[in-house]
């Protein structure tokens, strides 16, 4: 993925709910199963992993904000 596209993906995800990020990851996996091109499949799977990592990171940030400090 080109650096600009990667940056735009992360910006889009930060502006959406983590459930949307999980949905994007699922879309990437679904598309990966439809292509016969191994390189495209690996790129889509990598994108899915990145979307999931961002979703999990955002979820943890929300959890930490809800926990009482001390």
Secondary structure, DSSP 8 states (H G I E B T S, - for coil): --HHHHHHHHHHHHTS-HHHHHHHHHHHHHHHHH---HHHHHHHHHHHHHHHHHHHHHHHHHHHHHS---
